[in-house]
Amino acid sequence: MRKTLITLGAAMAALGLFGQVSTADAHLLGRRSPNVTAAQLSVGIASTATLYALTHRHGHHARIGSRTFLKWYSLTTIGCMALTPIVGAALVSHNEGRELRSSEVFMMAGDCVVPILGGLFWR
């Protein structure tokens, strides 16, 4: 258990360092591409709805912090982190003719874990 926590902490620190090296300022709403925002909103709303549907079945709901809730939260978060850059890259490529910046991808991943504030941590 202790080795797992140390490994997880090291991975989070590494991701934080990679996110800090960019200077694209994509975390600011005035400089953020509207296509990236559209991708984040659409996939974020879809993953939230999926989480709600999976944890509220047949009139029963899973308590926050229960094993069932944490299982579905983890799976929908991972799905959001995988799907948001795909949708964002498709929109940005089609509408703006460019590739996603790494800062935009890190911001998308952070917003999947902690909505709204997550992108500010990984800018």
Residue frames as a rotation matrix with the C-alpha (Angstrom) as fourth column:
MET 1
0.572 0.821 0.000 0.00
0.821 -0.572 0.000 0.00
0.000 0.000 -1.000 0.00
ARG 2
0.475 -0.449 -0.757 2.80
0.182 -0.791 0.584 2.38
-0.861 -0.415 -0.294 0.88
LYS 3
-0.629 -0.732 0.262 4.64
0.368 0.016 0.930 1.76
-0.685 0.681 0.259 -2.39
THR 4
-0.142 0.674 0.725 1.45
0.982 0.005 0.188 2.40
0.123 0.739 -0.662 -4.30
LEU 5
0.789 0.458 -0.409 0.95
0.543 -0.832 0.117 5.76
-0.286 -0.314 -0.905 -2.61
ILE 6
0.029 -0.868 -0.495 4.55
0.067 -0.493 0.868 6.78
-0.997 -0.058 0.044 -3.27
THR 7
-0.691 -0.249 0.678 4.23
0.635 0.238 0.735 5.80
-0.345 0.939 -0.006 -6.93
LEU 8
0.270 0.886 0.377 0.95
0.952 -0.304 0.032 7.68
0.143 0.350 -0.926 -7.24
GLY 9
0.695 -0.071 -0.716 2.48
0.291 -0.882 0.370 10.78
-0.658 -0.465 -0.592 -5.64
ALA 10
-0.399 -0.911 -0.100 5.47
0.168 -0.180 0.969 10.66
-0.901 0.370 0.225 -7.97
ALA 11
-0.474 0.302 0.827 3.19
0.880 0.186 0.437 10.32
-0.022 0.935 -0.354 -11.01
MET 12
0.647 0.760 -0.064 1.09
0.762 -0.648 0.007 13.30
-0.036 -0.053 -0.998 -9.92
ALA 13
0.379 -0.596 -0.708 4.22
0.101 -0.734 0.672 15.39
-0.920 -0.326 -0.218 -9.34
ALA 14
-0.654 -0.637 0.408 5.54
0.436 0.123 0.891 14.48
-0.618 0.761 0.198 -12.77
LEU 15
-0.052 0.719 0.693 2.28
0.981 -0.092 0.169 15.45
0.185 0.689 -0.700 -14.43
GLY 16
0.780 0.326 -0.534 2.30
0.490 -0.849 0.197 18.73
-0.389 -0.416 -0.822 -12.55
LEU 17
-0.092 -0.900 -0.426 5.83
0.093 -0.434 0.896 19.49
-0.991 0.043 0.124 -13.74
PHE 18
-0.661 -0.111 0.742 4.96
0.716 0.204 0.668 18.70
-0.225 0.973 -0.055 -17.34
GLY 19
0.337 0.898 0.282 1.92
0.931 -0.363 0.041 20.93
0.139 0.248 -0.959 -17.12
GLN 20
0.641 -0.094 -0.762 3.92
0.353 -0.845 0.401 23.86
-0.682 -0.526 -0.508 -15.76
VAL 21
-0.372 -0.927 0.049 6.48
0.481 -0.147 0.864 24.02
-0.794 0.345 0.501 -18.56
SER 22
-0.208 0.323 0.923 4.07
0.958 -0.125 0.260 25.31
0.199 0.938 -0.283 -21.20
THR 23
-0.755 -0.078 -0.651 3.49
0.284 -0.934 -0.217 29.00
-0.591 -0.349 0.727 -21.75
ALA 24
-0.747 0.478 0.462 0.39
0.523 -0.007 0.852 28.83
0.411 0.878 -0.245 -23.91
ASP 25
-0.909 0.417 -0.002 -1.91
-0.294 -0.645 -0.705 30.40
-0.295 -0.640 0.709 -21.27
ALA 26
-0.661 0.690 -0.295 -4.75
-0.039 0.360 0.932 28.17
0.750 0.627 -0.211 -22.41
HIS 27
-0.552 0.453 -0.700 -6.21
0.828 0.397 -0.396 28.18
0.099 -0.798 -0.594 -18.90
LEU 28
-0.765 0.286 -0.577 -7.39
-0.033 -0.912 -0.409 31.77
-0.643 -0.294 0.708 -19.25
LEU 29
0.056 0.896 0.440 -10.91
0.591 0.326 -0.738 31.99
-0.805 0.301 -0.511 -20.63
GLY 30
0.593 0.169 -0.788 -10.06
-0.355 -0.823 -0.444 34.94
-0.723 0.543 -0.427 -22.87
ARG 31
-0.203 -0.778 -0.595 -7.28
-0.950 0.008 0.313 33.01
-0.239 0.628 -0.740 -24.60
ARG 32
-0.512 0.081 0.855 -9.00
-0.065 0.989 -0.132 29.61
-0.856 -0.123 -0.501 -24.67
SER 33
-0.948 0.178 -0.264 -10.18
-0.255 0.072 0.964 28.28
0.191 0.981 -0.023 -28.00
PRO 34
-0.174 0.958 0.228 -13.98
-0.956 -0.109 -0.271 28.08
-0.235 -0.265 0.935 -28.20
ASN 35
0.270 0.217 -0.938 -13.59
-0.590 0.807 0.017 24.63
0.761 0.549 0.346 -29.77
VAL 36
-0.702 -0.562 -0.437 -11.70
0.057 0.567 -0.822 23.37
0.710 -0.602 -0.366 -26.72
THR 37
-0.802 0.467 0.372 -14.38
-0.549 -0.334 -0.766 24.82
-0.234 -0.818 0.525 -24.44
ALA 38
0.159 0.899 -0.407 -17.12
-0.974 0.211 0.087 23.15
0.164 0.383 0.909 -26.51
ALA 39
-0.047 -0.255 -0.966 -15.34
-0.208 0.948 -0.240 19.79
0.977 0.190 -0.098 -26.28
GLN 40
-0.937 -0.349 -0.032 -14.88
-0.025 0.156 -0.987 20.14
0.350 -0.924 -0.155 -22.51
LEU 41
-0.525 0.804 0.279 -18.50
-0.798 -0.351 -0.489 21.08
-0.296 -0.479 0.826 -21.93
SER 42
0.265 0.699 -0.664 -20.01
-0.867 0.474 0.153 18.39
0.422 0.535 0.732 -24.15
VAL 43
-0.127 -0.371 -0.920 -17.88
0.017 0.927 -0.376 15.51
0.992 -0.063 -0.112 -22.85
GLY 44
-0.954 -0.242 0.180 -18.06
-0.150 -0.135 -0.979 16.78
0.261 -0.961 0.092 -19.25
ILE 45
-0.260 0.938 0.228 -21.85
-0.950 -0.207 -0.233 16.93
-0.172 -0.277 0.945 -19.30
ALA 46
0.356 0.372 -0.857 -22.04
-0.623 0.778 0.079 13.51
0.696 0.506 0.509 -20.95
SER 47
-0.456 -0.585 -0.671 -19.73
0.123 0.705 -0.698 11.90
0.881 -0.401 -0.249 -18.38
THR 48
-0.889 0.217 0.403 -21.61
-0.455 -0.338 -0.824 13.53
-0.043 -0.916 0.400 -15.50
ALA 49
0.112 0.982 -0.152 -24.90
-0.992 0.118 0.033 12.24
0.051 0.147 0.988 -16.88
THR 50
0.157 -0.140 -0.978 -23.38
-0.288 0.940 -0.181 8.79
0.945 0.310 0.107 -17.28
LEU 51
-0.860 -0.496 -0.117 -22.13
0.001 0.228 -0.974 8.81
0.509 -0.838 -0.196 -13.69
TYR 52
-0.569 0.727 0.385 -25.56
-0.789 -0.349 -0.505 9.87
-0.233 -0.591 0.772 -12.46
ALA 53
0.332 0.737 -0.589 -27.28
-0.859 0.494 0.133 7.16
0.389 0.462 0.797 -14.50
LEU 54
-0.085 -0.445 -0.891 -24.92
-0.074 0.895 -0.440 4.45
0.994 0.029 -0.109 -13.26
THR 55
-0.932 -0.336 -0.133 -25.16
0.112 0.083 -0.990 5.40
0.344 -0.938 -0.040 -9.59
HIS 56
-0.558 0.821 0.118 -28.93
-0.619 -0.317 -0.719 6.03
-0.553 -0.474 0.685 -9.53
ARG 57
-0.798 0.243 -0.551 -30.61
-0.305 0.625 0.718 2.84
0.519 0.741 -0.425 -10.66
HIS 58
-0.271 0.799 -0.537 -34.16
0.438 0.599 0.671 1.69
0.857 -0.053 -0.512 -10.00
GLY 59
0.656 0.613 0.440 -34.86
-0.026 -0.564 0.825 4.39
0.754 -0.553 -0.354 -7.42
HIS 60
0.803 -0.476 -0.358 -31.74
0.501 0.215 0.838 3.58
-0.322 -0.853 0.411 -5.38
HIS 61
0.764 -0.607 0.217 -28.59
-0.284 -0.619 -0.732 5.65
0.579 0.498 -0.645 -5.34
ALA 62
0.312 -0.772 -0.554 -25.03
0.811 0.520 -0.268 4.90
0.495 -0.366 0.788 -4.31
ARG 63
0.902 -0.030 -0.432 -23.71
0.285 -0.710 0.644 7.07
-0.326 -0.703 -0.632 -1.49
ILE 64
0.666 -0.734 0.132 -20.77
-0.377 -0.484 -0.790 9.31
0.644 0.476 -0.599 -2.28
GLY 65
-0.102 -0.811 0.577 -17.70
-0.993 0.046 -0.111 7.51
0.064 -0.584 -0.809 -0.99
SER 66
0.542 0.314 0.780 -19.16
-0.409 0.909 -0.082 4.02
-0.734 -0.274 0.621 -1.32
ARG 67
-0.413 -0.759 0.503 -17.32
0.065 0.527 0.848 1.41
-0.908 0.383 -0.169 -3.35
THR 68
0.120 0.551 0.826 -19.96
0.903 0.284 -0.321 1.49
-0.412 0.784 -0.464 -6.08
PHE 69
0.939 0.247 -0.238 -19.81
0.164 -0.933 -0.321 5.26
-0.301 0.263 -0.917 -6.43
LEU 70
0.266 -0.923 -0.276 -16.00
-0.506 -0.378 0.775 5.36
-0.820 -0.066 -0.568 -6.43
LYS 71
-0.329 -0.334 0.883 -15.87
0.477 0.749 0.461 2.59
-0.815 0.573 -0.087 -9.05
TRP 72
0.400 0.568 0.720 -18.17
0.907 -0.133 -0.399 4.43
-0.131 0.813 -0.568 -11.45
TYR 73
0.889 -0.159 -0.429 -16.56
-0.112 -0.985 0.132 7.81
-0.444 -0.069 -0.893 -10.70
SER 74
-0.079 -0.994 0.078 -13.14
-0.215 0.093 0.972 6.38
-0.973 0.060 -0.221 -11.57
LEU 75
-0.316 -0.022 0.949 -14.35
0.758 0.596 0.266 4.80
-0.571 0.803 -0.172 -14.80
THR 76
0.694 0.610 0.382 -16.23
0.718 -0.544 -0.435 7.88
-0.058 0.576 -0.815 -16.00
THR 77
0.689 -0.535 -0.489 -13.27
-0.275 -0.817 0.507 10.11
-0.670 -0.215 -0.710 -15.12
ILE 78
-0.370 -0.842 0.393 -10.90
0.078 0.393 0.916 7.93
-0.926 0.370 -0.080 -17.11
GLY 79
-0.004 0.469 0.883 -13.38
0.953 0.268 -0.138 7.90
-0.302 0.842 -0.448 -19.99
CYS 80
0.919 0.332 -0.211 -13.63
0.289 -0.934 -0.208 11.69
-0.267 0.130 -0.955 -19.84
MET 81
0.293 -0.898 -0.327 -9.84
-0.357 -0.420 0.834 12.03
-0.887 -0.128 -0.444 -19.82
ALA 82
-0.511 -0.465 0.723 -9.61
0.427 0.592 0.683 9.81
-0.746 0.658 -0.104 -22.90
LEU 83
0.071 0.684 0.726 -12.52
0.983 0.077 -0.169 11.24
-0.172 0.726 -0.666 -24.87
THR 84
0.714 0.271 -0.645 -12.13
0.287 -0.954 -0.082 14.99
-0.638 -0.127 -0.759 -24.30
PRO 85
-0.210 -0.832 -0.514 -8.80
-0.310 -0.442 0.842 15.36
-0.927 0.336 -0.165 -26.17
ILE 86
-0.662 0.026 0.749 -10.17
0.620 0.581 0.527 13.27
-0.421 0.814 -0.401 -29.03
VAL 87
0.393 0.888 0.239 -13.24
0.907 -0.331 -0.261 15.47
-0.153 0.319 -0.935 -29.44
GLY 88
0.602 -0.223 -0.766 -11.18
0.046 -0.949 0.313 18.63
-0.797 -0.224 -0.561 -28.86
ALA 89
-0.512 -0.859 0.012 -8.59
0.005 0.011 1.000 17.64
-0.859 0.512 -0.002 -31.45
ALA 90
-0.386 0.447 0.807 -11.29
0.905 0.355 0.235 16.91
-0.181 0.821 -0.542 -34.01
LEU 91
0.684 0.714 -0.148 -12.98
0.686 -0.699 -0.201 20.27
-0.247 0.035 -0.968 -33.44
VAL 92
0.386 -0.623 -0.680 -9.76
-0.145 -0.769 0.622 22.29
-0.911 -0.141 -0.387 -33.39
SER 93
-0.623 -0.658 0.423 -8.39
0.276 0.321 0.906 20.53
-0.732 0.681 -0.018 -36.48
HIS 94
-0.158 0.658 0.737 -11.60
0.985 0.154 0.074 21.00
-0.065 0.737 -0.672 -38.46
ASN 95
0.770 0.637 -0.031 -12.36
0.637 -0.771 -0.016 24.59
-0.034 -0.007 -0.999 -37.43
GLU 96
0.789 -0.502 -0.354 -8.93
-0.301 -0.818 0.491 26.12
-0.536 -0.281 -0.796 -36.82
GLY 97
0.869 -0.436 -0.233 -6.61
-0.076 0.348 -0.934 23.90
0.488 0.830 0.270 -38.87
ARG 98
-0.108 -0.920 0.376 -4.11
-0.785 -0.154 -0.600 23.28
0.610 -0.360 -0.706 -36.07
GLU 99
-0.151 -0.022 -0.988 -3.23
0.380 0.922 -0.078 20.65
0.913 -0.387 -0.131 -33.49
LEU 100
0.897 0.440 -0.048 -4.04
0.175 -0.254 0.951 20.81
0.407 -0.861 -0.305 -29.80
ARG 101
0.007 -0.875 0.483 -1.40
-0.606 -0.388 -0.694 22.34
0.795 -0.288 -0.533 -27.56
SER 102
-0.434 -0.234 -0.870 -0.12
0.410 0.808 -0.422 20.19
0.802 -0.540 -0.255 -24.71
SER 103
-0.992 0.092 0.086 -1.36
-0.121 -0.519 -0.846 22.79
-0.034 -0.850 0.526 -22.22
GLU 104
-0.248 0.960 -0.132 -4.88
-0.934 -0.200 0.297 22.36
0.259 0.197 0.946 -23.60
VAL 105
0.058 0.218 -0.974 -4.70
-0.123 0.970 0.210 18.59
0.991 0.108 0.083 -23.21
PHE 106
-0.764 -0.380 -0.521 -3.48
0.456 0.254 -0.853 18.86
0.456 -0.889 -0.021 -19.60
MET 107
-0.825 0.528 0.198 -6.21
-0.561 -0.726 -0.398 21.40
-0.066 -0.440 0.896 -18.88
MET 108
0.015 0.856 -0.517 -8.83
-0.753 0.349 0.557 19.00
0.658 0.381 0.650 -20.27
ALA 109
-0.182 -0.156 -0.971 -7.52
0.310 0.928 -0.207 16.15
0.933 -0.338 -0.120 -18.13
GLY 110
-0.965 -0.217 -0.145 -7.53
0.208 -0.307 -0.929 18.31
0.157 -0.927 0.342 -15.02
ASP 111
-0.560 0.822 0.103 -11.08
-0.826 -0.563 -0.001 19.45
0.057 -0.086 0.995 -15.65
CYS 112
0.044 0.565 -0.824 -12.20
-0.325 0.788 0.523 15.83
0.945 0.245 0.218 -15.87
VAL 113
-0.470 -0.295 -0.832 -10.83
0.612 0.570 -0.547 15.08
0.636 -0.767 -0.087 -12.40
VAL 114
-0.403 0.329 -0.854 -11.91
0.682 -0.515 -0.520 18.32
-0.611 -0.792 -0.017 -10.68
PRO 115
0.173 0.523 0.835 -14.44
0.957 -0.290 -0.016 20.22
0.234 0.802 -0.550 -12.80
ILE 116
0.895 0.185 0.405 -13.72
0.226 -0.973 -0.055 23.92
0.384 0.141 -0.913 -13.43
LEU 117
0.767 -0.611 0.197 -10.73
-0.571 -0.510 0.644 24.10
-0.293 -0.606 -0.740 -11.06
GLY 118
0.615 -0.537 0.578 -8.75
0.360 0.843 0.400 21.13
-0.702 -0.038 0.711 -12.38
GLY 119
0.618 -0.355 0.701 -7.53
0.713 -0.122 -0.691 22.97
0.331 0.927 0.178 -15.47
LEU 120
0.812 -0.317 0.490 -6.07
-0.394 -0.917 0.060 25.72
0.430 -0.242 -0.870 -13.31
PHE 121
0.671 -0.571 0.473 -3.81
-0.327 0.345 0.880 23.25
-0.666 -0.745 0.045 -11.52
TRP 122
0.047 -0.627 0.778 -2.38
0.623 0.627 0.468 21.78
-0.781 0.462 0.420 -14.73
ARG 123
0.925 0.325 -0.197 -1.83
0.074 -0.663 -0.745 24.85
-0.373 0.675 -0.637 -16.83
